Amino acid sequence: MCGIVGYIGKRQASEICLEGLRRLEYRGYDSAGIAAIRDGQLEVRKVVGKLVNLTAALEEAPLLGNVAIGHTRWATHGKPSVANSHPHLSCDGRIAVVHNGIIENYSQLREQLQAEGHRFQSETDTEVMPHLVEKYYEGDLRQAVAQAIEDLEGAFAFGVICADSPEQLVAARRFSPLVVGIGEGENYIASDMGAIRPKTDKVYVIGDDELALITTDDIELTDLALNPIEREIFTIPWPPEAAEKGGHKHFMHKEIHEQAEAIHNCLAGRLSSPDKPIVLEGLGLSDQEIRDLRKVVFTACGTAYHAGMVGRSVTEAWARVPSEVDLAAELQVRDPVMLDNTLAVVVSQSGETADSLLALRDMKSKGAKIVSLLNVVDSSIARESDGVIYIQAGPEIGVASTKAYTLQVLTTQLMALYFAEVRQSAAPDQIRTLKEALLALPDQVAELLAREDDVKQVATHYYHSPNSLFLGRGVNLASALEGALKLKEISYIHAEGYSAGEMKHGPIALVEPDLFTVAIVVKGLVYEKMIGNIQEIKARQGPVIGVANDGDNVIADQCDDMLWVPPCPELVSPITIAIPLQLLAYHIADMRGEDIDQPRNLAKTVTVE
């Protein structure tokens, strides 16, 4: 959620930190700040609002120096304000800290520190950290940070600088992402590789309860007892321009248009021909373990949860393994029973989602085998899983997930079909047909993207509407929920996703001319039932946008507007359906003038519960 950047070298550090913070804007934030050291003095600039305000503050009063830390804050403890924004300082103003995460025992620590004479200036949990470091500092900044962390409970990533140790930058983490970028005569820290990718493609990924002592020419990794740690250098696998808009108005628009290539990349090396077996490297399951499966549990949050819903459907239909899907936050609460030979599948774009990580640990402690479907390499969830399948989406900057969702869905389909091959639970002809459908997806998605103007025209009819309803059944209930989520996230139109079978149990009371309905009616098991639901809405003067297979005049005659998708097997269709629903949400939000890449109150990666 919050973003961290730090630099130490020979260049103006505040400029590099500000550039890095701009690359973290997608994470969501309400205030920002930078602290730098010059001539033995620590100076800070902090603002409420967007980085343009911080840029103006730095232009008015430049922040000079060769070591700095920067931060974008998403409020958890204390309202957005200059006092609550980071960096936070020690009483003597000599130590500055930036923090991502939550310190769970901050209230107790704050009381103890105040009793010892420390003066607090904010309402935040973070501020206990600079005071703890100040308390323990006796000339060794790394040692003081290590001692301070021993007092903390919760999840955190820190960047720390001290005016009395101006040649050092110290970083540490527990359960929150943090990397150290490796340069030549300069080094970096960041909560996201994208923040520093234009500067370097070499990083150390910091583990839980690990410290990094960073100087201009060296990086030392240790545990909290200051024992040295050896770590392989990780090479960031995507080029610097992957995190640029590339001529698109918004990152979200760019990422929608990257989906045909991204799907091709996800399939590459895994499925090359309908006559060849699927290859899933990294799965971490033997064929015998797959044959012995008694249950599969998908868990995730937000958009990834909708991908997990598709995963449940295809795993049961193709692999014939009893499956369920749970929101990660709810899975922990209900203390689920894990059968022998249970597979838990954790779906997450970032691999750092706090609730999903905690759900993983809960299921693992109960004996489940863990496979995660992730986009970001070497994340916390990846390190704690028995197997990892990377969706290969590349960097996704827009807060509202698009290409990560379709590739999460595709990866669940590949896994379920692979299980079906191993378990021999589906006929060879059915498996071959499904493989053909998956291989056709890149071209079908490219065709759907070429029809963008048609979707934009439909958006002109509805962008003033205050309310909407998205209906689907079977596997495409997930599509309805995801379509509604996309619209509400970026346009702020009230949008509800529902099973069409539940219409008579309450939602039909909402139908009126000012509420438009998006009805997903592709050919399949629930086709006839969906037609009946559309007729119920039209009888109550509700406008309907139909999502149907190309040339389906039966549906077109029932609806006010149409979003067309090419035919494919129903259990594959959530991928093709996602494209026009993403474009519809995008263009409605754009017509309303909303900040699409940074929707209010939202963050790309939710690293706290």
N, C-alpha and C positions, 0 to 999 in steps of 0.2 A: 504494500500500500504506500507507505512513505518511501521517498527515494533518497539514497545516499550517494554522494560522490566525494572523492578526496584526491588530492594531487600533491606530490612533492618532487621538486626538480629544479630547473634553472629558469623556467618561464613564469609568467605572471599566473599564479595559481588560481586566483578568483575567476579569471577569464575561462580557464579550462573547466573549472567547476560549474560555471554558469552554462557553458555549452553542454556539459554532461547532464545537468538538470533539465535542460530543454528536451533532451532525449528521454527523460523519465516522466515528462508531463502526462503521458498516457496513463500512468499509474493512478492518477487522481490525486488532487491536493488542494489545500485551501490557504496555504501560506508558504513562505520560502525564506531561506537565509543562507549566508556564507560567513565563515570566520577565517581570518588569515593572520599570519604572524609576520611582522616586519620590525627589524631592529629591536628585537627582544620584547615587543609589545603585541598584544592580541587585540584585533579589532573585529567588529561584527557589523553586518548589515542585515536587517530582517524586515520583511514586509508581509502584509496580509494580501491575499489575492494572487493573481497570476504573475508569472515570471517577468512580464513586461514591467511590472512595478519594481521588481528587484533590479532589472536592467536600468531603469531610470534612477534608482537610488545609487547605483554604482557609478553611473555617469556623473551624477551630482557630487558624489564623494567617493572617488576611486579607492578600491581596497587592494593595496599592493602587498607583495610578498611572494615567496616561492613555495610555501606550504599552506594549504587551505583545506577546509571541509565544507561541503554544501549539503542542503537538505530541502526537500519538498515535503510538507506535512499534511497528512490527512487526519483530522482531529479524532482522538479517542478519549483522552482525558483533558478536559478544558476546551472552551469554545475557541474558534479561530481568532487569534489576536497576535499582536507583535510580541507580547510577553510570553505567550504560549508557543510561539514558533521556535524552531531550532536555528542555529546551535544554542545550547544552554551552557551557562558559565558557572564556574565555582565562585565562592564568595569573594575571593581575591581577584577574580577576572583573569586568572592566568591559565585556566584549563577550559577548553571548549569541547562539547560532545554533541554528536548527531546520532540519532537512534531510530531504528525501525523495529516495531514490535510492541509488546506490552510487558511492563514490569509488574507482576501480580502482587508482590508484597511491598509495593512502593509506600503505601500509607504507613505501615509499621516502620519502614526505614526512614521516612520523612520525620516521623515523631522522634525517633532516636537521634537523628542528625540535628533537629531543631533543639533538642535538649542539650546537645553538645555545643550549641552556639551558631550553627549554620543558618543562614538567612535565605529563604526561598523567594523567588520573584514570580513564579508561575503556578498554574494549577496542574501541571503535567506530571505524569509518572517519571518521565525522562530525567527531570531535574535532580533526582536523587543521585544519578550516576556521576555528574561532575563533582558533587559534594563528597561522594565516597572516594573518588579518585584523589581529590584534594586531601581528604583525611589520611589516605595511605601514602601519599607522595612524599618520598624522601630522596629525591634525585633520580629515581629510576621509574620512568613513566610506564613501561611495560609491566613491571612488578606491581605498580599501584593499580593498573587496570585489572590485572589478574586477581588481586586481592578483592577489588570491588565486585567483580563478577561472582566470586564465591559467595557473596552476600545476597545475590539476586535470585529470584524465582520468576519464571516466565519465559517469554520468547523475545529475542533481541538480536540486532546487529548494530555494532557501534563503530564510529570513527572518532578518534580522540587526538587532540593536539594540545601542546602545553608551551607557553611562552618561555619557560625555563628549560625546555628540551626542543629547541626550534629546528633541530635537524632530524626529528623523528615524527612519524605518523603511526599510530597504533590502531589496529582494527581487531574486532573479535565478534563472534556470533554464537548463538544458540537458537536453533529452529527457525531462523530468518535468513534469507539468502544474502550472501556476500562473496564477492570475488576481489582478488588483488590483480591488477593489470601490470604486466611486465613491460617496461620500456627500456630505452637506452639513455642512461643518465637521468632518468625520471621514472616514477612509478605511480600507480593509481589504486584507488579502491572504488567499488560501486556495488549497489544492490542489484544491478542488472547488467549483464555483459553489454547490452546495446548502448549503455551510457558511454562506454569507453571504446567501443569497437572502432571508431574512426582513428583512434590513437594507437591501438595495438590489437593484435589477434591472439596474444598469448596471455593466459591468466592462470592463477592458482585459485581453485575453488576451495574456500575455507569450510572446514567441518565444524560440527557442534563442539563447543567448549574448546575452541582453538583460537590462538592469537597470531597476529602478524605484526612484526616490528619492521617498519618500512622506512628506508632512507632513500636518498637520491640514487645510490648505486647498489643497494642490497635489499633483500627481503628474507627475513627469518621467520619461519613458522614453528610454533611451539604449542604444547598443551598448557593448561592453566598452572601446572607445576613448573613451567618453563623448560620442559624436556623437548629437545629438538624433534621436529616431525619432517619426514621426507615426503614430498608430494610431487607427482608427475605434473608437468606443465600441460594444461589443456589448450588446444588450438580451437578458437571459435570457428565453426564450420561455414559461416556465411559472410559474404563480402560487406564492406562498409555501406555500400549503397542500398543494401537490403532494408535498411532502416530509414530510407528516404521516401518521399511521396512519389517520386518519379513522374511528375506532371499531373497527378491526380489531385483533386481538390481536398480530399481527406484520405488519411491512412485507411479508414474503413473501406472506402471505394476502391483503393488500390488492392486491398487484400481480398475483396470480393472477386476482383478481376484476376487474381493470381490462382484461383482455385482449380482451373483446368490443369495448369502446370503442376500445382501442388499434388493433385490427385494422381497425376502421372508419376510424380516422384515417390509417392507413397506406395504405389503398386510396383515400382521398379525393383527388381531383385526378389520380389515376393510372388508375383503372379505375372507370368510372361505369355502364357498360352492356356487355352481351355483344356488342352490335353496334357498339361504338365502339373505336377502337384504344387501346392502352395508351400513356400518356404518362409518360416517365421523365426529368424535368428533372434536370440535373446529371450525367448519365451520362458525358458527355465523349467519346462515340463517334459518329462519323457513320454513316449507314446503310451507306455503302460499307465502312467499317472493320468493321462487324458482319458484312457479307456475306463479307469477306475473312478472317475469323477461322479460324485453323488449330488453335488449342488454347486452352482456358480452364483456369487453375490457381486453385483456391480454397485459401486458407491462413488459419489461425486457431488459437486455443488454446481448450481446455476446451469449454464449451458452444457457443461460436461455431464450433468445429471440427465439431460435430455438425450445425449448420446448414449448414456448407459441404459436408458429405456429401450432404445433401438437394440442395444447389445443383448438385453434380456430377451427380446422377441426373437431375434435371429438365433440365439444360442438354443432356445427351446425348440424352435421350428426346425433347424438344420441339424444341430448336434444332439438333440433330444435329451438334454440335461436339464433337470429342474432349475430354474433361475429366478432371481429376484433383483430388484434395484431399490436402493435406499439413498435418501439424502444423507450425506456424511454426518451432518450435525445430529440428525435423528437416529442414525444407526448406533451411535455411542449411547444415546439416552435410553434406548429400549433394550440394551444388553442382549444382543441376539445370540441364539444357540447356534453353534457351529458343528455340523455333522463331520464325521470322519470323511476325508477326501473332499473337503470343500475348497474351492478356488475363489479367492476374493480378487476382483478386478477393480483397481483404483484408476479413475479417469481424471486427468488434470492437465491443463495446458502448461502451466508453469512448473508443476511438481513441487510447489511450495505452499499450496492451499492448506491453511492450518487445520480446518475441520477434516479434510481428507486425510491428512497425515495422522491425526489422532485416531480416525476410524481405522486406518491401516494398522496402527499399533495395537488397537483393541482386537481386531480380527487375528492378527499374527499371534498375540498372546494366547488366543484360544485354539491355536493349532492350524489355522487356515494357511494355505499356500498363497502368496501374494504375487500377482502380476500387475504391473502398472502400465497404462497407456498414456504416454507423455509426449510433450513437444520439446521441452527444455532439457538438454543433456546434463547429466550429473547433478540433478537437483536432490533435495532432501528425500522426496518420495522414491526417486530412483535408487538412492543408496540403501534404503531400507526394504526394498522389494526383492523377492526371489528371482523375478524375471522382469524385463522391461521391453516393451515394443514402442519404438519411437514413431510418431505419426508423420514426421518429416514435413511439417508445415512451413518451416523457416520462421523468422521472427514475426510475431503478430503484435502490432503497436496499438491499433484501435482497441478501446476498452470493450466495445461490443464485439464478441468473438464471431468470426465468420469462417475463415478457412480452417481454423483449428477445429470448429464444430464438424464440418463436413469430413475432415480427415479422421477425427475421433470416431464418427459413425462408420466410415470406411474401414478403419482398423478393427472395430468390433465385428464387422461383417467378415473380414479376412480371417479373424481368429475363429469365429463360429464355423466358417466353411472348412477351415483347417481341421478343427475338431471333428467335423462331420466326415472328412476323409479318413482320419485316424480311427474313428469309432465305427466307420461304415454304417452310419445312421441315416444316410440319404442315398437314393439311387444314383448310380454314376451319371445317367443322363441328366438328372436334376442338378447335380453338382456342376456338370459341364455347362448347362444353360446359365447357371448363376455366375460362373466364371466369365462367360461371354458378356453378361450384363455388367459386371464390374469393369472388365476391360474396355467396354464401350463408354464408360463414364467420362473420361477426359474430353472426348469429342462432343458428347451430349451437353456437358457443362459449357464448353466453348460456344456451342450453338445457343444455349440459354443466355449467355452473356451478350451475344450479338443481338438479342432481342430486347436489350435494356430500354430502348425508346418506348416500346410497347408498355413496359411496366411503369415507366415514368408518366405516360399518358394516363394510366389508371390512377396513379398517385394524385394527379391534379383534381380528381373527383372527390377525394377523401381527406385531404390534408387539413381541412378546417374542422373535421368531425371531432367531437370530444370523447367518444367512446367506441370501442370495437370489441368484437368477439371472434376468436379463432376456434374452429371446430374440426376435429379429426377423430378417427376411430382406429382401433388396432395399432399397428406399428406407427401410424401417422398421428396418433394422439401426441407423440413426441414432437412431430412437426408443428402441430397446432400450438403446443406450449412454447416451443422455440420461436415460432413466428410472433406470438404475442409478446414474448420477452424482448425480442429485438425492437419491436415498435415502441414499447413502453420505455425501454432503456434510453433511446436516443431522441424520440419525438415528444415524450411525456404525455402522449395520448393514453388514456386509460384503456388497457388491453387485457382481456382475459382469455386464457386458453382452456378449453373444456373438451371432454369427451362428448361427441354428438349424442351418444346414447343417454346422457344425463340432462339433455335439454328440458325434458318435461318435468324434471325434478328440481326446478328452480330457475335456471338461467333464462328460460324463455320469457320470464316476466320482464326482463330488461329490454326485449326487442321493441324498437320504435324507429321512426325514420332517421333519427340522429345517431343511431348506432349501426355501424356497418359490420357485416359478418364476412370473414374469410373462411370458406368451406373447402376442405381438401377432399377431392372426390376422384381420385385416380382409380383405374380398374383394379378390382381385387375383391376380397371377401366381403367388404362392407359397402360396396358400391351402391347397391339398391337401397340400403338403409340410409345412406347419406342423402340420396335424392329425396327421401321422405323428410329428412330434417330441413333441407333447403325449402321445400314446399311449406313447411310449418312457419318458417321465418318470413317467406314472401307473403303468406296469408295475413301476416301482422305488419305489413308495409315496411319490413326491414330490407335495406339494400344488401345485396350479396355479391361478393367477389368469389368466383369459382376458380379453383386450382384443379385442372383436369388434363387428361392426355390430349395431345394434338388431335384436332378434328372431331372431338366429342360434341356433336351438336345437341345431343340430349341434355347435357349439362349446360351448354351455352344458352339454350332456350329457357332455362330456369333462372339464369343469373343476370345481374345488371352489367357486370364486367368480368373479364376472364384473364387468368394467368395460365398460359399453356406450358406443359412440360412434355418431353418425349416419352413414349411408352417404355416401360421396363418392369421387371417383376416387382410386385408390391413391396416386398421386404427390402428391395434395393432403393425404392423411390424416395425415402427421406433425403437422400443426397440431392437429387434433381429438384425436389420440391423446395429445398432450402434456398436455392439461388434466387428465384423470383420473390420469395418472402423477404430475403435480405435486401434486395433492391427496392422493394416496396417500402420497407421501413426506412431505408436510406433516403430515398427521394422525398417521402413525406416529411422527414426530419429536416432535410435540406430546404424544402419549400417553406417550412416554418421558421427557418433561420436559426436552428439550434446548433450548439457546439458539439458536433457529432463525435469527434474523436475523444472528447473529454466530457462526457455527460455528468451532470451535477450529482454530487454525493457518491459517485461510484469510483472504484479503483480496479485496475486490471488484475492485480494479484492480491487476494485477501489473505494476509499472513497472520491474522489474529482471529480468535474465535468470535 
